[in-house]
Amino acid sequence: MQRSALDATVAMLRRVMPWLAATLVTATAVAQGNAQTPARDIAIVGASIIDVVAGKSIADQTIIVRGPHILSIGARRETSVPPGALVVDGTGKYVMPGLWDMHGHLFQNAGHPGTDEHRTQFPLYLANGVTGVRDMWTNLEELPVVRGWNDDAAAGRLMAPRISPTGPMIDGPGGILPHVAIITSAVDARRVADSVAAGGARALKIHGAVSRDAFFALAARSKEIRVPLIGHVPAAVAVREAIAAGQTDIEHNGASDGCATSEAEAEAMRLRVDKTQHPPPGKVQQLLLDAYDEQRCSDLLTQLVQRHIWVTPTLVAAQYRLVPTDPTISNRDELRYVAAADRAAWTASRNAGLGRAAPAEAETRRQVFAAQVRLVGAMQRAGVSLMVGTDVTNNWLVTGFSVHDELALFVRSGMTTAEALRAATITPAKYLGAIDSLGTVGPGKAADLVLLDADPLLDIGNTKKIRAVFIRGRYLDRAALDALLLGVATSGRSSSP
């Protein structure tokens, strides 16, 4: 089809079928902008490689990409470019491993099970240098969908990040989420665990309303069937109990209760579980803040390290939930990639919450968030395995962009830029058992790479200065990345809260 005819077709489709038109624009622009297939060698010449493990850059290197992998790396003056290779000028630029979002949501399972948002989420992830996502709520019937995405991406039929699915959401009665697997007893817990495992799930993902009996039965069964127990620490269970029982991952701020005195932790659990009392907003958080115990917190962090617990704090989600008055939240440029209806709903929800919140509660929330940020820094210093995750699809989070916000919050907690980068690259690779192929830039590794205009080790904000992205060896230059963003911005669709 000639370019003029294509433009006319797109213009017509925009009037009658906006989403299909946007998809066609994206596919065409990516092809024209240089979405290089892995069949042709690619040479990135003269770039500095970011060694996330050592926390240093290696200057003036040439990286040869062949197919989906890195063929070789060497000093520019000592490395020959293969004949016919596409040469990418890396002078003054930096190559780092692709980033991971280790707490994403690709399906609208809270409201519309089976509905996915990959047409908007995949472009936004890739345009932000996010080449891998752990989906944190993958129902059994969605596992084949994820396998299909990964297979199609590997075969070059789909432009997508790598997706690591988990399993269905498991909760107790009275939880806040619909469409979950409810367990009310130890018998239920074992039955659901066996059913989820038989369905091919990679994890038992729990939410906050699971009872004590059900939790401990679920934890015991997870060990027996060798399917890890991950997710929230239930309100009825102390974090130390969850660790001792064998929960392998803690999401969000599930470890923070363990930094208060044992009496305060027990009282917080009682208030959360006793639905008849309805404690005033902020009471539980203020209780835990006032009862902070440094030695007890240190002991908790030691347990997290000794038990090899993985923690994904999702600070960016906590920030938007706890500190909604920050004026920058609703004025960010990336909100153009969120549907107007969603932005309006988020604004209405925030305004309603502000209308009910007393000044003292707002101050408590600010203090709680500051404490969560400090705790992440303390975890890093203690040696806890931390991973970058966003909990995207919640209010004010924007797919891909929020990964960079989380990196900035990690640095704000006291981490070095290298430590923050490790939490989005090599640590996820270790978690996934894939350090042989992912997480660093090296010969034989997967060609999941981000080419930056500035050094991320000097300023973590430089991770946003993306010149190009490689996913499975496919090369997306700046024009192709802009086309992906344009397709989302003009689609009229986005992730829903």
C-alpha positions, 0 to 999 in steps of 0.5 A: 500500500502506498504511503498516501493511500495508507494515510487516507485509510488511517484518517478514515479509520480514526473517524470510525474506529479510533482504536484500530486506527491507532494500532495501524499507525503504531505498526506502520510507524514502527516498521518505518522508524526501524524495528529491526528484525533479529535476522540482521546483525546489529553493532552498537559502536562506541557506547559505554556499558553499564555494569550494574553488578560492579556499579561502574561504566565501561567506556568505548565498547562495541556490542554485536547483537545477532538474533535475540542474543548478544554475540560479543562485546569488546573495545571499539578499536579491537572489535570488527563490525560484521559485514552488512551489520546495521551500525548504531552509533553509541558515541556518548551513549550508555547501554544498560540491561532492560528494566523489569516491573516485578509487580505489574497487572496485565489483566483487569481481573478486579473488575473484568476477569479475562480482559487484558490491556496488552495493546496499551501496556506493551507499547508503554513498557517498551517505550520506557525500556521495560523489557520484562514484567511479572504479572501479579494476578494471572488467572488459570485461564489466562496462563495460555494467553501469556504463553501465547504472548511470549511465544509470539514475541519470541517468533517475532509476531508480537512486539512485547516485553517478556512476561512472567505470570504468577497465579490467581488471587487468593483471599479470605471472606471480607476482602476488598477484591471481587473475583478471587479464590476465597478460602475460609478454612485449612481444608479450603486452603489445601484444596485451592493450593492443589487446584492452582498448582494443577492449573500450572500457576507459578505461585500462590498469590495471597491478599490481606483477608486470609485467616490465620488457620487458612494462611498457615495451611496454605503456607504448609501446602505450598512447601509440599507442592513446591509452589511459592507463597507470595503477596500480601502479609494477611492482616491476621498474621504477623510478618515474622509469622509469615516469614517463619511459615515460608512466605517467600515474597512480601509485596508492598509495605507488608514488612513495616508492622514488624518495626513496631513494638510487639504490643503495637503490632498485635494491636494493629492486627486486632484493629485490622481484623476486627471489622466491628470497631471501624478505627478512625482513618490513620489510627493503625498507621499512627499507632505503628509510627509512634511505637517504632522500635529500632532494635526490633526492626533490625532483627526483622531485617536480619530475618528477611536476609537469612530467610532469603525473602524477596521484597517488592515495596511498590513505593510509587503506589504508596506515594500516590495513595498516601500523599495525594495532595502532591500537585505534581501527581495530576500534572505529569506529562505521561498522563496523556497516555491514560484515558480521559475517563480514567483520569477523571475517575482518579481525580474524583476519587482523590478529591473525595478522599481529601474532602473527608481527610482531616489535616492530622490524617493527611500529616500522618499519611505523609509520615507513614510514606516517609517511614516506608521510604526510610525502611526501604533504604534500611532494607538495602543496607541490611542486604534484603533482596529488593525488586522494583515493582509498581502495582500499575493499574492503580490510581495515578500509575502509568505503565512503564513511566512508573518504573522510573518513578520507583527507581527515583524513590529507591534512590531517595531512600538512600540507595546508590543509583547502582543499587536501584538499577540492580533492583530492576535488572539483576535481582529480578533475573536472580528471582526468575532463575535467569541470570544466565540470560538476563539482568546484565550486558554480556556475551551470550545474554539476551539482547534486552537492552536500553540505549541512553543519552546520559549515564544512569549511574550519575543520575537515576533520572537519566534512565528516562533519557532513552535513545533506543530499546532492544527487545529479544534483539529487535531494535527500536530506535527513537522514532519507533519508540515515539510511534509506540507512544503515539499509538497509545495516546491516540487510541482512547484506551488505557489501563483502568484503575 
